[in-house]
């Protein structure tokens, strides 16, 4: 029985590795794509690789006058646009509060599984209850460049899910950084 369980786990790891490599390969082919297309692809990849219901990404601007951009990708079954930029373009306060857990500094990498039934918080604009969540940053030069979030997986999130998120977000940042440089040059 144990050999069968080990074999199933090995097959699952192989499937995830293949999916992750495929996503990274597709991401490298997106050099000529728009920023929205890259973000949409990365959010869909993170969601699919972790078997999550939704995914989100926060890209801080690094400027006091512009907090950054927050994108939330809802499941494919909801009508309307899949990629949505949150009104106000800031990290939702309820997500910040959850990550802070009452302290001054938020934890930017981690998992909150809860019991899978109780609502941790509700994504305010679309009234989506968040029951489980995994968060991971992309860090460049000791600065958070992106913050990636997946939520509402049927089962519990684990370290493998965080690895999937980090792989996607770090690959995406290489492309998104180019868009940021172009914006800065245009200003």
C-alpha positions in Angstrom: 0.0 0.0 0.0 2.9 2.4 0.9 4.5 1.8 -2.5 1.3 2.8 -4.3 1.0 6.0 -2.2 4.7 6.8 -3.0 4.1 6.2 -6.7 1.0 8.4 -6.7 2.9 11.2 -4.9 5.8 10.9 -7.4 3.4 11.1 -10.3 1.8 14.2 -8.8 5.2 15.8 -8.3 6.1 15.0 -11.9 2.8 16.4 -13.2 3.4 19.6 -11.2 7.0 20.0 -12.5 5.8 19.5 -16.1 3.0 22.0 -15.6 5.4 24.5 -14.0 8.0 24.2 -16.7 5.3 24.5 -19.4 4.0 27.7 -17.7 7.6 29.1 -17.5 8.2 28.3 -21.1 5.0 30.0 -22.2 5.9 33.0 -20.0 9.3 33.4 -21.8 7.4 33.5 -25.1 5.4 36.5 -23.9 8.1 39.1 -24.4 6.0 41.0 -27.0 2.7 40.7 -25.0 1.0 43.5 -23.1 1.4 43.9 -19.4 -2.3 42.9 -18.9 -1.7 39.7 -21.0 1.3 38.8 -18.9 -0.5 39.4 -15.6 -3.6 37.5 -16.8 -1.4 34.5 -17.8 0.5 34.5 -14.5 -2.6 34.8 -12.4 -4.2 31.9 -14.3 -1.1 29.8 -14.1 -0.8 30.4 -10.3 -4.4 29.5 -9.8 -4.2 26.4 -12.0 -0.9 25.1 -10.6 -2.2 25.3 -7.0 -5.8 24.1 -7.8 -7.1 27.4 -6.4 -10.4 29.2 -7.0 -8.8 32.7 -7.4 -5.5 34.4 -7.6 -4.3 38.0 -7.1 -1.2 40.1 -7.6 -0.2 43.4 -6.0 2.5 45.4 -7.8 3.7 48.3 -5.5 4.8 51.4 -7.3 7.4 52.5 -4.7 6.0 56.0 -4.8 4.0 57.7 -2.0 1.6 59.2 -4.5 0.9 55.9 -6.2 0.4 52.8 -4.0 0.5 50.4 -6.9 -1.8 48.1 -8.9 -3.8 45.2 -7.5 -5.3 42.5 -9.9 -7.7 39.8 -8.9 -8.5 36.9 -11.2 -11.8 35.2 -10.5 -12.7 31.8 -11.6 -13.5 31.1 -15.3 -17.2 30.5 -14.5 -18.0 34.1 -13.5 -19.4 36.3 -16.3 -17.5 39.4 -17.3 -13.8 40.2 -17.5 -11.5 37.7 -15.9 -8.7 40.2 -15.0 -9.8 43.0 -12.8 -7.8 45.9 -11.5 -9.1 46.7 -8.1 -10.6 50.1 -7.6 -8.2 52.3 -5.8 -5.2 50.1 -6.8 -4.2 49.3 -3.3 -3.7 46.1 -1.3 -7.1 45.4 0.3 -7.0 46.4 4.0 -8.6 43.1 5.0 -5.8 41.2 3.3 -3.2 43.4 4.9 -4.8 42.9 8.3 -4.8 39.1 7.8 -1.1 39.2 6.7 -0.3 41.4 9.7 -2.1 39.3 12.2 -2.3 42.3 14.5 1.4 43.3 14.2 2.9 46.3 12.5 4.7 44.4 9.7 2.8 42.1 7.4 4.1 38.5 6.8 4.6 38.4 3.1 5.1 34.7 2.6 2.9 32.2 4.2 -0.2 30.1 4.4 -3.5 30.4 6.3 -5.5 27.3 5.9 -8.1 27.8 8.6 -10.7 25.1 8.8 -11.6 25.5 5.1 -15.2 26.5 5.9 -15.0 29.7 8.0 -14.4 32.9 6.1 -11.1 34.6 6.9 -12.2 37.8 5.1 -14.3 38.8 2.2 -12.8 40.3 -1.0 -14.7 43.5 -0.7 -15.5 44.5 -4.3 -16.7 41.1 -5.5 -17.9 39.7 -2.2 -15.8 36.6 -2.5 -15.3 34.8 0.9 -11.7 33.8 1.4 -11.4 30.6 3.3 -7.8 29.5 2.6 -5.0 31.6 1.3 -1.3 31.3 0.3 0.9 34.4 -0.2 4.4 34.8 -1.6 6.5 37.8 -2.7 8.9 38.4 -5.5 11.9 40.2 -4.0 14.5 42.1 -6.0 17.3 44.2 -4.4 15.8 43.6 -1.0 12.5 45.2 -2.1 9.2 43.5 -2.6 8.4 43.9 -6.3 5.2 41.8 -6.5 3.0 40.1 -4.0 1.2 37.0 -5.3 -1.9 35.5 -3.6 -4.0 32.3 -4.3 -7.1 31.4 -2.4 -9.8 28.9 -1.8 -8.2 25.6 -2.7 -10.4 22.6 -1.8 -7.6 21.0 0.2 -5.0 22.7 2.4 -2.2 24.8 0.9 1.4 23.5 1.5 5.0 24.5 0.8 4.7 23.0 -2.7 1.9 25.6 -3.5 4.2 28.4 -2.3 6.9 27.1 -4.6 4.5 27.2 -7.5 3.5 30.8 -6.7 7.1 31.9 -6.3 8.1 30.3 -9.6 5.4 32.1 -11.5 5.7 35.5 -9.8 9.5 35.6 -10.1 9.3 34.7 -13.8 6.7 37.3 -14.4 8.6 40.0 -12.6 11.4 39.7 -15.2 8.9 40.7 -17.9 6.9 43.2 -15.8 10.0 45.0 -14.8 10.5 46.0 -18.5 7.0 47.5 -18.5 7.8 49.5 -15.4 11.1 50.8 -17.0 9.1 51.9 -20.1 6.6 53.7 -17.9 9.4 55.5 -16.0 11.1 56.6 -19.2 7.8 57.9 -20.6 7.2 60.0 -17.5 
